[in-house]
Amino acid sequence: MGPAKTPHGVVRVGGLVRNLHKPGRRTGPSELVGAVVAFIAIVSLATWYWTRESLPDTIRIATASRGSFYFDIGDALSRYLEESVRRPVEIVQTRGSLDNLKLLADGGADLAIIEASAFPADGIGVLSPLFSEFLHIVVRRGSGIMSVADLNGARIALGERGPAMRQDAFRVLEHYRIDAESADIVDGSVDAILADDSIDATMVMTGLLSRTLGPLWSDAAFDLLALEDAAALSLRHAFFFEAEIPRGLYRERPAIPSTDTTTVATTALLVLRDDASKLLVRHTLETLFESDLRFQFVTLIKASEAEQWRFMPLHPLTRAYFRPYEGIELLASFMESLAATKELLFAFAAGLYLLWSRYRDSKRKE
């Protein structure tokens, strides 16, 4: 018995019904939803890609002139950081802290080393304290200068005009009522006193064991002067604190300094813009506290000391680095991470839904 025709071109064969017509295929609700989901997934992936955190193509660190302690620290940091991020890290030489802050604010640098007295600055955050800078009052032996008060009338090299170090020296002179205008002040510091025998003293703010001071100790022609009023100076100026340079730190036989020498110190800071990349913050902190950098510079502030540092607020990401699982900071970090990756997560979920929808439709057709 042959197939039986039914109205509207439908043929019944063995209980099966087949449609002889081939009208235009209509889009079902599930396919429309799938298309919308696919579009949202593509938009989400594009948004995630263009807004994700990234590092600068070239990371620039503002330091100071070659031969300074800032330059030496920055140069070593650049090499370790370059190894970590796998992209170029360059050193930008400047005159010091004030130039570094301007360069950072203008976008000419991504990281900068500055003296604490130059801070705060708008839009700039403290990534970490780096090391203590000690005021070295260097006097020529045989000059008759036995105390800071004896500098009155002496010929003194106070560094180059402009940098924060020169301002520190003037604060000390002001405390001892030494008139800077009437005193014989010359530009320069270590190089100047080595080249000109008529210069009696110089003041240098730098880290202990800095090679900046190295040439002074070769022939024992100079000594370090104690700062009797270090405690008073540290009370008058918030960024100063009382400190001591150990006897014989720079030389022995004869010892330089000849006794434990009281002075004032400040802190060198590593700073960056408030809107810096989170990846830059993380890689830099890991380089500072988890690499071999501190074996090369033993006077760098340790992670435990940096965590407890309260003189100035640290960058929020630095606090999160030191305390990643502390109460609300953990929640804030989680929410921040979730906000940064929500587009990627939504795209992933949308993709799964699209695959499931396709699979369901194919099963339904079968």
C-alpha positions, 0 to 999 in steps of 0.5 A, a space after each residue: 500500500 503506497 503512501 497516503 497524501 494528506 491536505 497541505 502537501 503532507 505525506 503519511 508513510 508508515 505512521 510518519 508524517 513528512 512535510 513536502 514543502 520547504 518554507 523559509 526557516 524561522 528563527 526560534 526564541 532560543 536562537 535569538 537569545 543565543 545571538 544576543 548572548 554571543 554579542 554580549 560575550 564579544 563586547 565583554 571580552 573587548 571591554 576586559 581586554 582594553 581595560 585590563 591592568 598593564 605595565 608601561 612599555 618602558 618603565 622609567 625610574 627617576 634617580 639623581 646624577 651618576 655616582 650618587 646613592 640614588 643612582 646606584 640604588 635605582 640602577 640596581 633596582 632597574 636591573 632586578 625589575 627588568 628581569 621580573 617584568 621582562 620589559 625595558 627599565 630605564 634610569 632617568 638622571 636628574 638633580 634630585 628630589 624636586 626634579 624627580 617629583 616634577 618628572 613623575 607628575 608630568 609623566 616623564 617617569 613611572 617611579 622616583 626616589 625622593 627625600 622625605 622633606 620633598 613630600 607630600 605632593 599632589 597625585 603622588 603616593 609613597 610606595 615604600 621607604 627605601 633607606 635612611 639618609 644621614 647628614 654627614 658634616 665633613 670637615 678638613 683636618 687642621 681647619 680648627 673646626 671642632 663644632 658646628 658653631 665653628 662653621 661661622 665664617 668658614 668656607 662651606 660647600 653646600 651642594 648644588 643650588 635647588 636640590 633638597 639636600 642643599 635645603 637641609 644644610 641651610 636648615 642646620 645653619 639656621 638652627 645654629 644662627 649661622 647667617 648663610 648670606 654672610 657666610 662663604 657658601 660655594 656650590 658643590 660638595 665632595 668634588 668641590 672640597 677635594 678640588 679646592 683646598 680653601 674649602 673647609 667643610 661640606 654637608 652631604 645627606 646620603 645613605 651610610 656606606 654610599 660611594 659618594 663619600 668614598 674619595 674623602 677617606 683615601 688619605 684621612 684628610 677629613 673627619 666627620 663632625 658631630 651634631 650636638 643638637 640633633 635631638 632638638 633639630 629632629 623636634 623642629 623638623 618632622 622629617 629629621 630624626 636623631 641618628 648615629 654614625 658608628 665609629 670607624 664605619 668608613 675607615 680604621 687606623 685612623 678611625 673615621 669617624 673617630 667616635 660614634 657621631 651623633 647627627 640627624 637623618 631623614 628617609 629616602 622614599 620610592 614614590 609613584 603616581 596614585 593612578 599607577 598600574 597595580 602590576 607595576 606596584 606588585 612587581 616593584 614591591 616584590 623586587 624590593 623585598 623578595 629579590 637579592 637587591 637587599 644583599 647588594 645594599 644592606 642599608 635598605 629598609 626591611 619589609 618588617 620595618 616598612 610595614 610598620 612605617 607610619 611617618 607618611 601614609 603608604 600607597 593602598 596597594 602597599 598596605 594590601 601587599 603587607 596585609 593581604 588577608 586582614 579583615 576588610 582589606 581582604 574583602 576590599 581586595 576581593 571586590 577590587 579584583 572582581 570588579 576588574 575581571 567582571 567582564 571576563 567572567 560574564 563573557 565566560 558565562 555567556 559562552 557556556 550558555 551559548 554552547 549549552 543552547 546550541 547543544 540543546 537545539 541540536 538534541 531537539 532537532 534529532 
